[in-house]
Amino acid sequence: MKQYHYTKSCAKSTIAYGFYYQNQIVCVIVYGQPSGKYLASSIWEGGNEKECLELLRLFSFDWCPKNIESYCISQSIKRLKIDIPEIKVLVSYADSSAGHVGYIYQASNWIYIGKGSGERKIFLDGIRQHRRDMYDKYGTSSIEKLKKIFGDRLQISEERFLKNKYIYIISHSKKEKQYIQNKLKVKSLPYPKGNISYYNTEHSNFNTK
């Protein structure tokens, strides 16, 4: 998947799912621990990092049906309930700097909770890097520490960009879902909209980080 995804990277995963059609892989979804230690507790009261996963990467080929991503997300969540039953909330981001709004999440009934914190683009030797990947490789995503490691090889954009932030509640019953909903610290907001032509970009080069 790494060579096909527009970021040309694959973050460290907790679990990944591959989906096949006629013995050919058509879609890959990667979940991992959120990079923010206190992300779970900021989303719902009593939340902890062991009960939260981030959808890090999703990719499908151009020739797949347009609903393939939402279908595979739905199937992956069903498997997560079995494979890691303690997970209660999923979180993911649509990268606005790449023109992604998050239509796949909207089609999958995720909850939109607004914009994530602003980040600057990071370039190493002229190639864009992602903070999560830098942390996995070098043990830090701090810009100041990375500057000490790489010096002039590292360039940081002046402009900050925001990511559209979505969550999904995983529950094994209506009662459990209602319980988590009552504990949410975030509000459900109207879905953002953008240039619909970006949908085709999200379809083939979908990014969550």
N, C-alpha and C positions, 0 to 999 in steps of 0.2 A: 504494500500500500504506500510506503514511503515515497517511492519514485513517482506515484500518480497524484498524490495530494499536493495542493498548490503550495503548501508551506515547505515541502520536501523534507519533512521531519515527522517523527512519531514519538510522542511523549511516553514516558515510562508508565506502563499500564498495570492495573490490578487484575483486570479480566478483559478479554477481547472476544468478539464473536464474528465469525465469517459465515456468509450466506451464499448458498450455491444454487444454480439452476442448470440442469442437465450436466452435472459434474464440473461446472465452471463457476468459479467464484464471481459473484456479482456485487457484493457489498461487504464492507468491513466496518465494525463499530468498536471503538476502544474506550473503556472506562478506566479511571484511575482516581487516586486520592486527590482532593482539591489542594491547590498550592497554598491556600490560606488556612492556617491552623485553626482559626476561629470562625471560619465561614459557616459551618453548620450551626453554631450557637447564635450567629447573627441572623439566620434565616428562621429558626424556630426555637422556642423556649425549651431548654433541656437538650438541645441537639448537640451531638458530639461527632467527631471526625470519623468514628467507626460506623456511623449510621448514614454517612453521606458519600456519594461518589460523583465525580464530574465526568460528563461525556466529553472526552478529549478530542477525538477524531471520528469522522464519518466520511466514507467515500463510496461512491458507486459509479459504474461506467456510464458513459453517455448513451449507450444503446439500451440501457435498462428503462422500463416503464417509469413515468414521472412520479408515481406514487411509491416507488421502491424504498426510498429512504424512510418515509413514515411507517410503512409496513414493517421494515426491518427493525426500526426503533421499538415499535410495539412488541415484536417478537423477542427482542433482546430484553425488554423489561420483564416479560413473562419468565424468561430464563433466569434473570437476576433474582426473582422471588424464590427460585429453587436453589440457585447456586450460592447466593449470599443473602439469606433471608433477613438478616439484621438491618439491611439497607432500607431507610425510610424516605429519603429525599435524594433526588438527582438534581444536579445543576449543570448548566451549560451556557456558553456565550456565542453570540453571532458577531463575527468580526466586522465592524462597520468600516474599518479602514480598507477592507477588501470589497466593500459594497454589499456585505451580507446583512440581511434584516432579521432572518430567522423564520422564514416561511415554513421550513420543514418542521420546526417546533410548533408553529401555529397549527399546522395540519395534524399534528400529533397530540393536540390539546394540552400542551405545556402551559404553565402560568408565567406570564410576562411580569417581571418585577422592576423594570426600569433599566437604567444604564449602570454598568460596572464602573469601577474607578478608572480614571484616565491613565493611559500608558503612553510612553514614547516608543517609537520604533527603534530597534537595536540592529545595527549592521556590523558584521565582523568580516573584514577584508572585502567590503562592498556587498556582502550577501546578507539579506535580512535574517535575523535570528528571532526566536521566540523565548520569552523569559522562562517558561516552564522547561524548555529544552536546555537552556543555559544552566539552570539549576541542576537538572539531572546529570549534565556532563561535568560541570565544574563546581558543584556544591554551593553555588550562590547565584542569585538573580539580581543582587544589589548592583546598581550601575556604578557606584563608587568603587566597589571591590573588583568589578569586571574591568574598570579602567586601569586599576593597578596591575591586573593580570596581563591585559592585552595592549595597554598603552594606546598609541596612535592607530593601531589596527581596528580599534573600536570607534564607531561613530553613532551618535545618538541624535534623533530628530528633535527639533525644538517643539514641534506641534504635538500635542497629546490627542489621542483618539479614544473614544468610548466604545464599549462593547454592549450590545443588547443582551440582557441577562434573563435567563429562563430557569424555572424549576419544575420538577415533576414529583408528585407525592406517590410513593409506592406503598400500597396497603394490601393486607390479606383479607380485609373485610370493610364494609361501609363504616362500621363503628370505629375502626382504627383510623381510617381516612379522615373522618370527622374530628377525631381526637387531635390529629396532627394539624388539621386546618385551624382548629381553635387555638393552637399553640404558635401559629405563624406570627413572626414579627414584621413581615413584609406584606405589602398590599398587592393584590392582583390589579394590574393596569391594562388599559386597552392595548391591543396589539399594535406595534408600530408598522408603518407602511413605507415603502420606498419605491424606487423605480422597478416595476414588475419585470423588466428585462433582466434584472439581476437573478431572477428565479432560475434561469437556465445556468447561470454561473454556480449558484448554490447546488444545483442538481448534480453537477459533475465534479466540482472542486470544493465541496462543502467543508467549512472549517469551523471548529469550535474554540480554537485557541489562537 
